[in-house]
Amino acid sequence: MITWTTDELDRIGNADELQVISQRPDGTLRNPVTIWVVRHGDDLYIRSYKGLGGAWFRHLQEHRDGRIQAGGVDKDVTFAYADHELDDQIDAAYRAKYHGYSASYVDPMVTAQARSTTTRLVPRTAGG
């Protein structure tokens, strides 16, 4: 199993924004979408502030492989279901990381709607 390196975790986890690029069923990549990313332990998580209605999130549901770019890291990933027992810790990670932003941006990331889309980024080999 492939895991994140410490350098990748640090670079992606410290980046303010991440480009998420979902894959179409035919394997081609969609256009990148800029979102927030947080680190919790040795894992990276993303959420849709629009909940299940977010277009990029719906695309992840169609095909769970794609690509991310953040902090100078460009990596193929699988978008995995997150353990919702971690929702409180991931909420705390969003609040801590983005505390300098207006509450009007942070608060939507910790709603039940957003929590329902919590996705863990799992590194994979190119094409694998």
FENURWO-V344053 format. One record per backbone hydrogen bond with DSSP energy under -0.5 kcal/mol. NH is the residue of the N-H (numbers start at 1). CO is the residue of the C=O. If there is no record, write none. Layout:
BEGIN
nh=NH co=CO
nh=NH co=CO
END
This chain:
BEGIN
nh=9 co=5
nh=10 co=6
nh=11 co=7
nh=12 co=8
nh=13 co=9
nh=14 co=10
nh=15 co=11
nh=15 co=12
nh=18 co=35
nh=19 co=69
nh=20 co=18
nh=20 co=33
nh=21 co=67
nh=22 co=20
nh=23 co=65
nh=24 co=28
nh=27 co=24
nh=30 co=22
nh=33 co=20
nh=35 co=18
nh=38 co=45
nh=40 co=43
nh=43 co=40
nh=44 co=121
nh=45 co=38
nh=46 co=119
nh=47 co=36
nh=49 co=47
nh=51 co=48
nh=53 co=50
nh=54 co=51
nh=58 co=54
nh=59 co=55
nh=60 co=56
nh=61 co=57
nh=62 co=58
nh=63 co=59
nh=66 co=77
nh=67 co=21
nh=68 co=75
nh=69 co=19
nh=70 co=73
nh=73 co=70
nh=75 co=68
nh=77 co=66
nh=78 co=122
nh=79 co=64
nh=80 co=78
nh=80 co=120
nh=82 co=118
nh=84 co=82
nh=86 co=83
nh=87 co=84
nh=90 co=86
nh=91 co=87
nh=92 co=88
nh=93 co=89
nh=94 co=90
nh=95 co=91
nh=96 co=92
nh=97 co=93
nh=98 co=94
nh=99 co=96
nh=101 co=98
nh=105 co=102
nh=106 co=102
nh=107 co=103
nh=109 co=106
nh=110 co=107
nh=111 co=108
nh=115 co=111
nh=116 co=112
nh=117 co=114
nh=118 co=115
nh=119 co=46
nh=120 co=80
nh=121 co=44
nh=122 co=78
nh=122 co=120
nh=123 co=121
nh=124 co=76
nh=128 co=125
END
